[in-house]
Amino acid sequence: MSPLFRRVDRRDPQSRLVTLIRKPGCHLCDDAQLVVEKVCADLGVPWEQKDITQDEELNREYWEQIPVVLIDGAQHTFWRVDEERLRKALT
């Protein structure tokens, strides 16, 4: 379901969604994924990844910023993902 139409209860981690927008061969993307995986696993928050090379709209919007992390469809951060900042945004 699109994050725009998700019903979000900020008290329920399962209702949240973290999206990592990345591309293959990007070392910053690999670093970001490790942080997203760890924080989401610790908090029980679902996450997904999207590849900008497979989505023209995402490519146009984010190609200069990857990796990009969205929380419930809204941009949270780009380039470097700070574990504590992501954790705080999800709790």
GULUM-672650 format. One record per residue (C-alpha): residue number from 1; x, y, z; residue in one letter. Coordinates in nm, 3 decimals, padded with zeros to 5 digits. Last residue first. Layout:
N
NUM:X:Y:Z:A .
...
//
This chain:
91
91:00.956:00.631:01.863:T .
90:01.027:00.624:01.489:L .
89:01.185:00.969:01.462:A .
88:01.403:00.894:01.765:K .
87:01.536:00.573:01.606:R .
86:01.614:00.755:01.282:L .
85:01.801:01.030:01.469:R .
84:01.988:00.774:01.679:E .
83:02.098:00.571:01.376:E .
82:02.213:00.866:01.167:D .
81:02.164:00.794:00.798:V .
80:02.411:00.960:00.563:R .
79:02.319:01.066:00.209:W .
78:01.953:01.160:00.269:F .
77:01.711:01.213:00.556:T .
76:01.350:01.189:00.673:H .
75:01.159:01.241:00.350:Q .
74:00.788:01.179:00.399:A .
73:00.621:00.859:00.274:G .
72:00.559:00.706:00.617:D .
71:00.925:00.760:00.698:I .
70:01.139:00.813:00.390:L .
69:01.512:00.749:00.378:V .
68:01.716:00.868:00.082:V .
67:02.041:00.712:-00.034:P .
66:02.061:00.886:-00.262:I .
65:02.040:01.263:-00.286:Q .
64:02.135:01.356:-00.643:E .
63:01.913:01.088:-00.803:W .
62:01.616:01.169:-00.575:Y .
61:01.329:01.318:-00.775:E .
60:01.415:01.217:-01.130:R .
59:01.524:00.867:-01.026:N .
58:01.215:00.822:-00.809:L .
57:00.996:00.907:-01.109:E .
56:01.193:00.681:-01.345:E .
55:01.170:00.375:-01.119:D .
54:01.399:00.075:-01.176:Q .
53:01.732:00.259:-01.157:T .
52:01.601:00.438:-00.850:I .
51:01.587:00.105:-00.662:D .
50:01.331:00.092:-00.382:K .
49:01.380:-00.059:-00.040:Q .
48:01.123:-00.160:00.216:E .
47:01.081:-00.130:00.590:W .
46:00.854:-00.264:00.862:P .
45:00.903:-00.130:01.215:V .
44:00.962:-00.381:01.494:G .
43:01.173:-00.136:01.693:L .
42:01.502:-00.329:01.703:D .
41:01.448:-00.472:01.355:A .
40:01.370:-00.127:01.214:C .
39:01.678:00.024:01.376:V .
38:01.912:-00.250:01.257:K .
37:01.778:-00.279:00.902:E .
36:01.775:00.100:00.855:V .
35:02.133:00.132:00.981:V .
34:02.265:-00.150:00.760:L .
33:02.070:-00.012:00.464:Q .
32:02.228:00.330:00.506:A .
31:02.579:00.183:00.484:D .
30:02.488:-00.008:00.166:D .
29:02.332:00.306:00.020:C .
28:02.648:00.504:00.101:L .
27:02.846:00.238:-00.086:H .
26:02.628:00.274:-00.398:C .
25:02.681:-00.021:-00.635:G .
24:02.310:-00.076:-00.693:P .
23:02.077:00.218:-00.631:K .
22:01.892:00.344:-00.327:R .
21:01.563:00.465:-00.185:I .
20:01.512:00.326:00.165:L .
19:01.148:00.329:00.273:T .
18:01.049:00.314:00.639:V .
17:00.687:00.226:00.711:L .
16:00.489:00.282:01.032:R .
15:00.173:00.092:01.130:S .
14:00.377:-00.194:01.278:Q .
13:00.551:00.048:01.516:P .
12:00.220:00.128:01.691:D .
11:00.231:00.453:01.893:R .
10:00.267:00.662:01.574:R .
9:-00.062:00.522:01.449:D .
8:-00.038:00.564:01.074:V .
7:-00.314:00.466:00.832:R .
6:-00.142:00.412:00.504:R .
5:-00.274:00.602:00.203:F .
4:00.030:00.818:00.128:L .
3:00.261:00.532:00.223:P .
2:00.125:00.346:-00.082:S .
1:00.000:00.000:00.000:M .
//
